[in-house]
Amino acid sequence: MKILVIGTPSFIGFHLAKKLFERGDEIVGLDNINDYYDVNLKYARLAEPFDVVVNLAAQAGMHYSIENPHAYIESNVISMNKRVVA
C-alpha cells in the first residue's frame, strides 16, 4: 500500500514511516519545509501520489510556541486549512 505521511521529518512521523516501510508499505513523506529542522532532510522525503494519508504535520517545539504563538497558528491551523481546501 502507498501511504502519505504528512510531517515525515518529525520524530513521530519518521518512526511511523519507518515502521510502515519495514512492513512493506510504500511511503510518501510531505512537510511544509520550514527551517525549524534541516530543510535538506525534508526535501529528501518528498515523493509522489498516495493511497492513504496520515497527517502528523505541526510546528515543533513547545517552548518555541510560547515565544512565537503566531508561528504555530499559521503553521498548524491556517496553513493546514488552506491545504485541505486547495
Buried (B, 14 or more C-beta within 10 A) or exposed (E): EEBBBBBBBBEEBBEBBEEBEEEEBBBBBBBBEBEBBEEEEBEEBEBEEBEEEBBBBBBBBEEEBEEBEEBBEBBBEEBBEEEEEE
